[in-house]
Amino acid sequence: MFKTFTTLITGANARAEDRVRDAFAIELIDQKIREAEGSLKAAKATLASLIQRQRSEDQHRQGLQARITALTNRAKTALEADNIHLAEEAAAAIAQMENELQVRDATLSRLDQKILRLRTSIETSQRRIVDLKQGAIQARAVRREQTIQSRMAGSGLHATGSVEEAEELIANVLGKDDPFEHSQILAEINADLTHSTLEDRMADAGFGPATRSTADEVLKRLKASK
């Protein structure tokens, strides 16, 4: 039971994290680009230090090589002059400098390899950051389009609901009974129930004298009065 509950909690947290990442995707992309640019800047600084050290080592190496060459010439001159003591002393110094030269050559070789690898890595990172920035521009454009479409969809749904509601109100108004006609019908029903219109209807049918004036009677009186 506890394992199932833990699994549910883990799943809920993962879904919540996905929603947050999706909601703040653009901000996260920009942050990752800034972090990548920071790492690239640090890598460039390291490369600059390595190149500076390489140049310094190369200068020392060239100086050491020049000293070896010069001291070798002096040792040869000492040997030609049968000055064995100075020649031996020069030979010892030359051997020491040659050993140092080997160390500096090895150091320069390692520096060359490090610089090459780091330079390649920096170039790759630079291209990836350029791609990331272009992708971020596209992502922001897509997000703006999605936001606009979402607003339009929301506005459209709201407008559709308003139209439907207005149409329903109009139908209700038009579908209601005419109150004046309703009152007339009601009065007729009441008159029939009380027989108040019976005499009028019998007079209209020719049974007995008229109970109300008619247009024919008025017209007859007007002709007779001439």
C-alpha positions as CSV (number, residue, x, y, z in Angstrom):
1,M,0.0,0.0,0.0
2,F,2.8,2.4,1.0
3,K,4.7,1.5,-2.2
4,T,1.6,2.2,-4.3
5,F,1.1,5.6,-2.5
6,T,4.8,6.4,-3.1
7,T,4.5,5.6,-6.8
8,L,1.4,7.8,-7.1
9,I,3.1,10.7,-5.4
10,T,6.2,10.2,-7.6
11,G,4.0,10.2,-10.7
12,A,2.1,13.3,-9.6
13,N,5.4,15.1,-8.9
14,A,6.7,14.1,-12.3
15,R,3.5,15.4,-14.0
16,A,3.7,18.7,-12.1
17,E,7.3,19.1,-13.0
18,D,6.4,18.5,-16.7
19,R,3.7,21.1,-16.5
20,V,6.1,23.6,-14.9
21,R,8.8,22.9,-17.5
22,D,6.2,23.4,-20.3
23,A,4.9,26.6,-18.8
24,F,8.4,28.0,-18.3
25,A,10.0,26.4,-21.3
26,I,11.2,29.6,-22.9
27,E,12.7,30.9,-19.6
28,L,14.4,27.5,-19.1
29,I,15.8,27.6,-22.6
30,D,17.2,31.1,-22.0
31,Q,18.7,30.0,-18.7
32,K,20.3,26.9,-20.2
33,I,21.8,29.1,-23.0
34,R,23.2,31.5,-20.4
35,E,24.7,28.6,-18.5
36,A,26.2,27.2,-21.7
37,E,27.6,30.7,-22.6
38,G,29.1,30.8,-19.1
39,S,30.8,27.5,-19.5
40,L,32.0,28.5,-23.0
41,K,33.4,31.7,-21.5
42,A,35.3,29.7,-18.8
43,A,36.6,27.3,-21.4
44,K,37.9,30.2,-23.6
45,A,39.6,31.6,-20.5
46,T,41.2,28.2,-19.9
47,L,42.3,28.0,-23.5
48,A,43.9,31.4,-23.3
49,S,45.8,30.4,-20.2
50,L,47.0,27.2,-21.9
51,I,48.1,29.1,-25.0
52,Q,49.9,31.6,-22.8
53,R,51.7,28.8,-21.0
54,Q,52.5,27.2,-24.3
55,R,54.1,30.3,-25.6
56,S,56.1,30.8,-22.4
57,E,57.3,27.1,-22.5
58,D,58.2,27.6,-26.2
59,Q,60.2,30.7,-25.4
60,H,62.1,28.9,-22.6
61,R,62.7,26.0,-24.9
62,Q,64.1,28.2,-27.6
63,G,66.3,30.0,-25.1
64,L,67.5,26.7,-23.7
65,Q,68.2,25.4,-27.2
66,A,70.2,28.5,-28.0
67,R,72.2,28.1,-24.8
68,I,72.9,24.5,-25.7
69,T,74.1,25.4,-29.2
70,A,76.3,28.2,-27.9
71,L,77.8,26.1,-25.1
72,T,78.4,23.2,-27.5
73,N,80.5,25.5,-29.7
74,R,82.4,26.7,-26.7
75,A,83.1,23.1,-25.6
76,K,84.4,22.3,-29.0
77,T,86.7,25.3,-28.9
78,A,87.9,24.2,-25.4
79,L,88.7,20.7,-26.7
80,E,90.6,22.1,-29.6
81,A,92.6,24.1,-27.1
82,D,93.2,20.9,-25.0
83,N,91.3,22.5,-22.1
84,I,89.8,19.3,-20.9
85,H,88.6,20.6,-17.6
86,L,86.4,23.4,-19.2
87,A,85.3,21.0,-21.9
88,E,84.1,18.5,-19.3
89,E,82.4,21.2,-17.3
90,A,80.6,22.4,-20.5
91,A,79.6,18.8,-21.4
92,A,78.0,18.4,-17.9
93,A,76.1,21.6,-18.3
94,I,75.0,20.6,-21.8
95,A,73.7,17.2,-20.6
96,Q,71.7,18.9,-17.8
97,M,70.2,21.4,-20.3
98,E,69.4,18.6,-22.8
99,N,67.5,16.8,-20.0
100,E,65.6,20.0,-19.2
101,L,64.9,20.4,-22.9
102,Q,63.3,16.9,-23.1
103,V,61.1,17.8,-20.2
104,R,60.0,21.1,-21.9
105,D,59.4,19.3,-25.2
106,A,57.2,16.8,-23.4
107,T,55.4,19.6,-21.6
108,L,54.9,21.4,-24.9
109,S,53.5,18.2,-26.5
110,R,51.0,17.8,-23.7
111,L,50.0,21.5,-24.0
112,D,49.6,21.1,-27.7
113,Q,47.2,18.2,-27.3
114,K,45.2,19.9,-24.5
115,I,44.9,23.1,-26.6
116,L,43.8,21.1,-29.6
117,R,41.2,19.2,-27.7
118,L,39.9,22.3,-25.9
119,R,39.8,24.3,-29.1
120,T,37.8,21.6,-30.8
121,S,35.4,21.4,-27.8
122,I,35.0,25.2,-27.8
123,E,34.3,25.3,-31.5
124,T,31.7,22.6,-31.1
125,S,30.1,24.3,-28.1
126,Q,30.1,27.6,-30.0
127,R,28.2,26.0,-32.9
128,R,25.7,24.3,-30.5
129,I,25.1,27.6,-28.7
130,V,24.4,29.3,-32.0
131,D,21.9,26.5,-32.9
132,L,20.4,26.8,-29.4
133,K,19.9,30.6,-29.9
134,Q,18.2,30.0,-33.3
135,G,16.1,27.3,-31.7
136,A,15.1,29.7,-28.9
137,I,14.1,32.3,-31.4
138,Q,11.9,29.7,-33.1
139,A,10.5,28.5,-29.8
140,R,9.6,32.0,-28.8
141,A,7.9,32.6,-32.1
142,V,5.9,29.3,-31.7
143,R,5.0,30.2,-28.2
144,R,3.7,33.6,-29.2
145,E,1.7,32.0,-32.0
146,Q,0.3,29.5,-29.5
147,T,-0.6,32.2,-27.1
148,I,-2.3,34.2,-29.8
149,Q,-4.2,31.2,-31.1
150,S,-5.2,30.3,-27.5
151,R,-6.5,33.8,-27.0
152,M,-8.4,33.7,-30.3
153,A,-9.8,30.3,-29.5
154,G,-10.9,31.6,-26.1
155,S,-12.4,34.7,-27.6
156,G,-14.1,32.7,-30.3
157,L,-15.7,30.3,-27.9
158,H,-16.9,33.2,-25.7
159,A,-18.3,35.0,-28.8
160,T,-20.1,31.8,-29.9
161,G,-21.6,31.4,-26.5
162,S,-22.8,35.0,-26.5
163,V,-24.3,34.6,-30.0
164,E,-26.1,31.4,-28.9
165,E,-27.4,33.1,-25.8
166,A,-28.6,36.1,-27.7
167,E,-30.4,33.8,-30.2
168,E,-32.0,32.0,-27.4
169,L,-33.2,35.2,-25.8
170,I,-34.6,36.4,-29.2
171,A,-36.4,33.1,-29.7
172,N,-37.9,33.3,-26.2
173,V,-39.2,36.8,-26.9
174,L,-40.6,36.0,-30.3
175,G,-42.1,32.7,-29.0
176,K,-44.1,34.3,-26.2
177,D,-47.8,34.9,-26.6
178,D,-49.2,38.3,-27.5
179,P,-50.7,39.6,-24.1
180,F,-53.3,41.8,-25.9
181,E,-54.5,38.9,-28.1
182,H,-54.5,36.7,-25.0
183,S,-56.7,39.2,-23.1
184,Q,-59.1,39.4,-26.1
185,I,-59.5,35.7,-26.3
186,L,-60.0,35.5,-22.5
187,A,-62.7,38.2,-22.7
188,E,-64.5,36.2,-25.5
189,I,-64.3,33.0,-23.5
190,N,-65.8,34.8,-20.5
191,A,-68.6,36.4,-22.6
192,D,-69.5,33.0,-24.0
193,L,-69.7,31.5,-20.5
194,T,-72.0,34.3,-19.3
195,H,-74.1,34.3,-22.5
196,S,-73.7,38.0,-22.8
197,T,-73.0,37.7,-26.6
198,L,-75.9,35.3,-27.2
199,E,-78.4,38.1,-28.1
200,D,-76.0,39.7,-30.4
201,R,-75.3,36.5,-32.2
202,M,-79.1,35.8,-32.6
203,A,-79.8,39.3,-33.8
204,D,-77.0,38.9,-36.4
205,A,-78.6,35.7,-37.5
206,G,-82.0,37.6,-38.1
207,F,-83.8,36.4,-35.0
208,G,-85.3,39.5,-33.4
209,P,-84.3,43.2,-33.5
210,A,-80.7,44.3,-33.8
211,T,-78.9,44.8,-30.6
212,R,-76.3,47.1,-32.0
213,S,-75.9,49.5,-34.9
214,T,-74.5,48.3,-38.2
215,A,-73.0,50.1,-41.1
216,D,-76.0,49.1,-43.3
217,E,-78.4,50.7,-40.8
218,V,-76.4,53.9,-40.6
219,L,-76.2,54.1,-44.4
220,K,-80.0,53.6,-44.7
221,R,-80.6,56.5,-42.2
222,L,-78.3,58.8,-44.2
223,K,-80.1,58.0,-47.4
224,A,-83.6,58.5,-45.8
225,S,-82.5,61.9,-44.4
226,K,-81.9,63.4,-47.8
